[in-house]
Amino acid sequence: MGSVLQPQRRAVLTGGLVATAAVITGCSAKTDSVSASKASPVAAASSSSPAGAPPETPSAALARLLDGNKRWVNGTLQRPNQSLDRRKAVAAEQDPYSVIVSCIDSRVDPELSFDTGIGDLFVIRTGGQVVAPVVTGSVEYGPLTSGTPLIVVLGHQRCGAVKASYKALKERKPLPGNLQSIAEAVRPAYDAVSKAKHADPVDAMIRVHAQQTAAGLRTNPALAPLVKKGSLAVVSAYYSLDTGRVEVIDGAPAA
């Protein structure tokens, strides 16, 4: 069966589609410059606080996320930006500091896993964190319209979508309905894993798929210029269901 989804590296969104996506989703991003928004009363608190001003650099954004993940792992949640005042403050305009591309798995919740709040993250969730043109458009939205400095492709332990895809591809038995499109999208990861022996080939495939997806986004024509000049980083990461810990696989920006 042919791939229903186009390869990730050809997932390109034009400016017109970005604008259309904004209208469809009703998203309100910054209307002026990025720096002007970051100086607004909404972001008046200290940037060192989990509820402070949005980080402006890729490294600062990743540090904020990983600090929140440590609190999640240790059970010391601060639940920043979850108040009624915060809801009112971001109602007219948003300024998220990271885009998280994760799986639909009910045990993986980026807002909780990174101890964040309202208006902190753009979160895109698909089976096996697979991207296709319309999904890539959602990923591009923050960096292209709001200057969001970080994208995290978050794979996770015991991913059912990847496990089912691995089995289907190995046995050459298509999955039912549109589920096969997920299997075809992760085929490059399956091919890479199949070239070597792994104690847990499904887990290896999860990690490789996250890396390949992040690499595809880095070379995306709309995002590559931002990556090249250092205003955007695309990171692949792995979430442990057992511990709650997020492990950065590759793409971490320099401090």
N, C-alpha and C positions, 0 to 999 in steps of 0.2 A: 504493500500500500504506500502511495506517495505521501510526502509530508503535506499536511494541511497548513502548517505554519511555515513561513519563510525562514531561512537561516537568520540567526540573530544579527550577524554583521551586515545584513542588507536591510535591517529594520530601520528605515529612515523616515522621519516625519517632516513634512514641509511646514513653513511658517503658518500657512493658511489652516492646516489641520490643528496646529497648536491653538490658534485663536478659536477654532470651532470647539476644541475640547474644553476650553475655558468657559464658553457659553453653555455647553451641554452640562458640565458639572456644576456650574454656578459658582466656581471658585473665584475668590477675590484675592489677587496677589498685590504686590506693591505697585502703586501707580506712578511713583516718582523714582528717584534713584535708590539703589540698595542702601547706600550710606545714609540717605535721608530717613528712610524707614527705620534703620537701626538706631537712630537718634530720637525716635518718637517716644512719648510717655509710656507706651506699652512695654518698651524695652529699657526702662529707666534704671532697673536694678543692676547690681554688680554682675559682670559676666562670670565671676567665679562661683556664683550661686547657681544651683540647678534650675532655679526659676528666674535667672538673670537674663541679660541681653543675649540674643541669639549669637552664637559663635560666628565669626566672619571668615574664618579660614578652614580649609579641610582638616588640618591637624587639630585645631581647637574643637571642631565639630565632633571628630572621632573621639577625642578625649572626653568630651561631655557625655557621649553615648556610653563609653566604656566605664566611666565613673558611675553612671546610672545602673549599668549592668552589675557592677560590683555590689551595689546596694541591693539589687534584686537577688543576687546569689546569697548574700549574707543576711537577708531578711531585715535590712535597715532602710526600708523605703521612706522617701521623703514626699512622694506624690506631689511634685511641683506642678504649678500651673493647672490645678484642677479645681479652682475655686469659682464661685459665681462671678467675682470681679474679673477673673481671667477670661471667662466666657464672654463677658460684656466687652472687655478690652480688645479682643481679637475679632469681634463680630463684624466690624467694617473692613478689616484688612488683616492678612496673615503674613507671617514671615518665618516659615519653618526652616530649620537649619540642616535637615537631612532628609533624604529620600530613602526609604527602606523597601526593597523588593523582596518579599518573603512568600512563603507557602500559605495556602489556605488552612493548613492544619490547625485544629481548634486548640492545640496545646502550645502554639507559638503565637504570642501576642506582642508585637514589637513595642507598643506603648508601655506595656507592663515590664517587658524584659529589659528595657532601657530606662525604666522609672521616669517617664516623661509625662507631659500633660497636653492640654488642648492647644493646638496651634504650633506644636513643636516639630511634628514629623509629617511628611507626605508618605503614606503607606499604600503600597500596591501589593495585592496578594493574589496569586494564581496557583494552580496545582503545580507543585514542584518548582515554584518561582520561575516558570517559563515565561519568556517574553516573545511578543510578536509585534508587528507594526503598531497596532492600536495601544498595546501595553507600553511599548517603547515611547509612544507619544506622552503617556501619563508620566513615565520616568523623566522625560525631557522637560516637562512642564515647570518644575521648580527651578532647575538650573537656568533655563532659558528666559523665564519671566520674572523670577524672584532672586536670582543670584544664589540659590541654594548651593552651598559649597561641597556637599558630600552625598554620594550614593553608596548604599550598602546592599549588596546582593547576599541575602541571608539564607543559606541552606540549613537543614536541621537533621538531627539524629532520627533514624527510623522513619524517613520520609516515605509515606505510603505510595505517593505518586511515582517516585523514582523506583521504589521496589517493584511495583506492578509493571512499570515500563521495562525494567531490567529483565523480568521474567518473560514478558511478551516478546522482547527483542531476541532473547536467547533461544526461546522455543519457537520463534517465528509464528506466533499465534496472535493476531491483532486484538487489541482491546476493543470492547464494545463502544458503539457510538463515537462521539468526538473525543473520547479518552485516548484514542490512538494518536490524535494530534499531539498529545503530551509526549507519548513515547517517541514519536518522530522528532520532536523538538530536542529531546535529550539523547538522541542517537549518537551525536558526536562524543558525548561523555561516555556512553556505553562502548563505542569503538575504541576510545583511548584506554579504558579500563581493561578491555578484553585482550590487549596486547601484552599484559603482564599478569602475574598471579598476585592475588590479594587475599589476605585472611578474611576480609569482609568486603567483597566486591561491590555490594550495594552502597555501603558507607563510602567507599572510595569514589564511586560514581557520583554520589551526592556532592562531595567536595570538588571533584573535577568539574561537574556541571556548574557549580557556583563560580569557579574560576573562569570557565569559558564564557559564562554569561557576562561577568564583569569585564572580561577582555573585549567582548563584542561591543559593550557599551562604551568602553574607552576609545574604540576606533570608529564609533558612530560619527558620521560627518557633522552632525549638529553639536555633539558634545566634545569631540576630539580637540577643537581649538581651545576650549576652556580647560581641558586637562593639560594641554601643552603649556599654557601660560601659568598653570599652577593654581587657578582659582576654583578648580573642581578636582576631586579625587573620586575614583570608583574602586570600592573595596569589596573583596569577596570575604565572607565570614561563615562560620558554622556554629549553630546553636545546639547545645547539649540539653536534651529533655531531662536527663538524669540530674544534672547539676544546675541548669539554668544559665550556665556560663556561655558567653559569646567569645569565640576564638577567631581572631583575624587570620585569614589564610594568606592573602596577598593584596598588594595595592595600597598598603598603609602610607599616607603622605609623610614626608619629612617634617619634623617639628619646626 
